[in-house]
Amino acid sequence: MHILLVNPCHIPAATYGGTERVIWYLGRELVNMGHKVTYLVNKGSSCSFADVVFLDPATPVSAQIPTSVDVVHYNMTPPDETGKPYLVTMHGNRNDYGEFDINTVFVSRNHANRFNSDSFVYNGMDWDDYGKVQLDNKRDYFHFLGNAAWRVKNVKGAIKVISAVKGEKLKVLGGNRLNIKMGFRLTLNPSIQFCGMVGGPEKLSLLQGSKGLVFPVRWQEPFGLAITESLYFGCPVLGTPYGSLPELVPSDVGFLSNNSQELADAVRDIDIYSRKRCHEYAVDIFNSRKMAEAYLEKYTAILNGETLNKVKPKLVEQQTEKFLEWH
């Protein structure tokens, strides 16, 4: 099968990367399984295992699809006319009642259900790229992983949780101590270290030294690569019960609450969680082979003339508050 992966991004991901990382691992796994993959991505991208075609913003996307392609996998809003069998992965959120394409795939069960769908595929990583994990090393801090400038990610909440526990430290992966975008947020607490927008070996080394992920998001998280990457390194997840988190974080690998004091108590009790269990859970469930196999089932269904949803997905209930409850 010849699959075209479409997304207006650069590959490989330069730093953290979200969708870029997912489609990279998906493409590589599909190639390993004997399929041909082509990427239709932004100029400047490169790939050693698949063909790369540069997206031309001045030309309709449908006119840029190679004729040999069997199925098109959009990771963006699809054009009105594709001319080939296709599906669309929705990676983010929408809070309006507009309809999605009938062949939309979401990234968690909760994500799909919120749009009246049961079509989803978990994001999977190629854990070989993440290296061997030290599960018995000395660890002396917690971490936050995400874009700290994005208020729904609630880095202020993570700081509040750690600040309530004497002697604990937090490293923020994905933000700076001074951030004008946050309404002039300046964090003076010396127990909080801001590491910037880290990626590659630097990010992996920081995750390797962490006791756990503090992730008190205030929105309906669609999936959360921060969750699975942290679990891979043996880090339990302490977060809020929103979006995909109750689905991805069972009680043996983390604790969920929208109460900062309860999360602070969980910080104190972090040693009740098994690093080995967290690691094995991530490896078994959220790997790129499982992701590729699930998408291949979707591709086959489409090529057989089926649709991935009975009706066009549409938001079930609009969120009226800007931020979900946190106290």
C-alpha positions in Angstrom: 0.0 0.0 0.0 1.2 3.5 -0.8 0.2 6.0 1.9 0.6 9.8 1.7 1.0 11.5 5.1 0.0 15.2 4.8 0.7 17.9 7.3 1.9 21.6 7.0 4.9 21.1 9.2 8.7 20.4 9.1 10.0 16.9 9.6 11.8 15.6 11.5 10.8 17.6 14.6 13.4 20.1 15.6 12.6 20.3 19.3 9.6 18.8 21.1 7.1 18.5 18.2 3.7 16.9 18.6 2.0 15.9 15.4 5.4 16.0 13.6 6.7 13.3 15.9 3.6 11.2 15.6 3.6 11.2 11.8 7.3 10.5 11.7 7.0 7.4 13.7 3.8 6.3 11.9 5.5 6.6 8.5 8.6 4.8 9.7 6.6 1.9 11.2 4.5 1.6 8.0 7.7 1.3 5.9 9.1 -1.3 8.4 5.9 -3.3 7.7 6.5 -3.3 4.0 4.4 -0.3 2.8 5.5 2.7 0.8 5.2 6.1 2.5 5.4 9.6 1.0 5.2 12.8 3.1 3.6 16.0 1.8 5.1 18.5 4.2 6.7 21.9 4.4 9.8 22.9 2.4 13.0 22.2 4.3 11.8 18.8 5.5 13.9 15.6 4.9 13.5 11.9 5.5 15.8 8.9 4.9 13.1 6.2 4.9 10.3 7.8 2.8 9.8 10.2 -0.1 9.2 13.8 0.7 7.1 16.2 -1.5 7.0 19.9 -0.4 3.7 21.5 0.1 3.0 24.4 -2.2 0.6 26.9 -0.5 -0.2 28.4 -3.9 -1.5 25.1 -5.4 -4.5 23.1 -4.3 -3.5 20.2 -2.1 -5.5 17.8 -4.2 -3.3 18.7 -7.2 -0.1 17.8 -5.3 -1.0 14.1 -4.5 1.2 11.7 -6.4 -0.8 9.5 -8.8 0.6 6.2 -7.3 -0.8 6.9 -3.8 -3.5 4.5 -2.6 -4.7 6.4 0.5 -4.2 9.9 1.8 -3.8 10.5 5.5 -4.5 14.1 6.3 -3.3 15.6 9.6 -4.9 18.9 8.8 -8.3 20.1 7.5 -8.7 18.2 4.2 -9.5 20.0 0.9 -13.0 19.8 -0.6 -11.8 17.4 -3.3 -9.1 14.8 -2.7 -9.6 12.4 -5.6 -8.2 9.5 -3.6 -9.5 7.4 -0.6 -8.5 9.4 2.5 -8.9 9.8 6.3 -8.3 12.8 8.6 -6.7 12.6 12.0 -7.9 15.4 14.4 -5.1 16.1 16.8 -6.6 19.1 18.6 -9.8 20.4 20.1 -12.7 22.5 18.7 -15.4 24.2 20.7 -18.0 24.8 18.0 -20.8 22.8 16.5 -19.2 22.5 13.0 -19.2 19.1 11.4 -16.1 17.0 10.8 -15.3 14.9 7.8 -17.1 11.5 7.9 -13.6 9.8 7.8 -12.2 11.6 10.9 -10.1 9.7 13.4 -9.5 11.1 16.9 -6.6 10.4 19.2 -8.3 8.9 22.3 -11.7 7.4 23.2 -12.6 10.4 25.2 -11.6 12.7 22.4 -13.8 10.8 19.9 -16.8 10.5 22.3 -16.8 14.2 22.9 -17.5 14.6 19.1 -20.1 11.8 19.0 -17.6 9.3 17.4 -16.0 6.0 18.4 -13.2 6.3 15.8 -9.8 6.8 17.4 -6.2 5.6 17.3 -3.8 6.2 20.2 -0.6 8.0 19.3 2.4 5.7 19.5 6.1 6.3 19.8 9.1 4.3 18.6 10.5 3.8 22.0 13.8 2.6 20.6 14.6 6.2 19.9 14.2 7.1 23.5 17.0 4.9 24.7 17.3 2.6 27.7 15.7 3.7 30.9 17.4 3.7 34.3 14.6 2.7 36.7 16.7 2.6 39.8 18.6 5.8 39.6 18.5 8.6 42.1 15.9 11.2 41.2 15.5 14.6 43.0 12.9 16.6 41.2 9.5 16.5 39.4 8.8 17.9 35.9 6.2 19.7 33.9 6.2 19.0 30.2 4.3 21.2 27.7 4.1 24.7 26.3 4.1 26.8 29.5 2.9 29.9 27.6 -0.4 28.1 26.9 -2.6 28.8 29.9 -4.7 25.7 29.6 -1.6 23.6 30.3 -1.5 25.3 33.8 2.1 25.6 34.6 1.1 27.9 37.4 -0.9 25.0 38.9 2.1 22.7 38.7 4.2 25.3 40.5 1.6 25.7 43.2 1.5 21.9 43.8 5.3 21.6 44.1 5.6 24.8 46.2 3.2 23.3 48.8 5.7 20.4 49.5 8.8 21.4 51.4 12.0 20.4 49.8 10.6 19.4 46.4 11.7 20.9 43.1 10.1 21.3 39.7 11.8 21.5 36.3 9.6 23.1 33.6 10.3 21.6 30.2 8.7 24.0 27.7 8.9 27.5 29.1 10.9 30.3 30.5 10.9 32.1 33.9 9.8 35.4 32.4 6.9 35.2 30.0 5.1 38.3 28.8 2.5 36.2 27.0 1.2 35.0 30.4 0.4 38.6 31.4 4.0 39.3 32.7 4.5 36.0 34.6 7.8 36.1 36.6 8.5 33.1 38.8 10.9 33.9 41.6 10.7 30.6 43.5 14.2 29.1 43.4 12.8 25.5 43.6 11.4 26.0 40.1 13.8 25.7 37.2 12.8 26.7 33.7 14.6 24.7 31.0 13.1 26.3 27.9 11.8 24.5 24.8 14.0 21.4 25.1 14.1 18.5 22.8 16.3 15.6 21.8 18.9 14.1 24.2 18.5 17.1 26.6 14.8 16.4 27.1 15.3 12.7 27.5 18.1 13.2 30.1 15.8 15.5 32.1 12.9 13.0 32.0 15.4 10.3 33.1 16.0 12.2 36.3 12.4 13.0 37.3 10.3 11.5 40.0 7.1 12.2 38.2 5.1 14.4 35.8 2.9 17.2 37.3 0.3 17.9 34.6 -2.7 19.9 36.0 -4.3 20.8 32.6 -7.4 22.9 32.6 -8.9 21.7 29.3 -10.1 18.5 27.7 -6.7 17.1 26.8 -7.1 15.2 23.5 -4.2 12.8 24.2 -1.0 14.2 25.7 2.4 12.9 24.5 3.8 14.4 27.7 1.9 11.7 29.5 3.2 8.7 27.6 6.8 10.0 27.3 6.9 10.6 31.0 5.5 7.1 31.8 8.2 5.6 29.5 10.8 7.0 31.8 9.1 5.5 34.9 7.5 8.8 35.9 4.0 8.5 37.5 1.5 11.1 36.2 -0.1 13.5 38.7 -2.7 15.5 36.8 -6.3 16.6 36.5 -9.2 14.3 35.5 -9.9 16.0 32.2 -10.1 14.8 28.6 -8.0 11.7 28.0 -6.3 11.6 31.4 -8.7 9.2 33.2 -8.4 6.9 30.1 -4.6 7.0 29.9 -3.6 7.2 33.5 -5.0 4.2 35.6 -4.5 4.3 39.3 -1.4 2.2 39.3 0.6 4.7 37.2 -0.7 8.0 38.6 -3.2 10.1 40.5 -5.8 12.6 39.2 -7.5 15.5 41.0 -8.4 19.1 40.3 -7.5 19.9 43.9 -3.9 21.3 44.3 -3.6 20.0 47.9 -4.6 16.5 46.9 -1.9 16.6 44.2 0.6 17.9 46.7 -0.2 14.9 48.9 0.4 12.6 45.9 3.8 14.3 45.4 4.6 13.3 49.0 3.5 9.8 48.3 5.2 9.4 44.9 7.2 6.3 46.1 4.1 4.2 46.2 4.2 4.0 42.4 6.4 1.5 40.5 8.7 3.0 37.9 8.9 -0.4 36.3 5.1 -0.6 36.0 4.9 2.9 34.5 7.6 2.1 31.9 6.1 -1.2 30.9 2.6 0.2 30.5 3.9 2.9 28.1 5.9 0.5 26.1 3.1 -2.1 25.8 0.2 0.3 25.0 1.5 3.4 23.3 4.0 2.1 20.8 4.3 3.0 17.1 3.6 -0.6 15.9 0.2 -0.7 17.6 -0.5 2.8 16.1 0.5 1.7 12.6 -1.6 -1.5 12.8 -4.6 0.4 13.9 -4.3 2.9 11.1 -3.8 0.1 8.5 -7.2 -1.2 9.6 -8.7 2.2 8.9 -6.9 2.5 5.5 -8.2 -0.9 4.5 -11.8 0.0 5.5 -11.6 3.1 3.4 -10.2 1.3 0.4 -13.1 -1.2 0.8 -15.6 1.7 0.4 -16.5 2.0 4.1 -16.7 5.2 6.1 -15.1 5.6 9.6 -18.1 7.2 11.2 -21.8 6.5 10.7 -22.5 10.2 10.7 -20.3 13.3 10.5 -18.7 13.8 14.0 -19.9 16.9 15.8 -19.3 18.4 19.2 -21.8 17.0 21.7 -21.6 19.7 24.3 -19.9 23.1 24.0 -17.6 24.2 26.8 -18.8 27.5 28.2 -16.0 28.2 30.7 -12.6 29.2 29.4 -10.7 27.1 31.9 -11.9 23.9 33.6 -12.1 23.9 37.4 -8.8 24.1 39.4 -8.4 25.0 43.1 
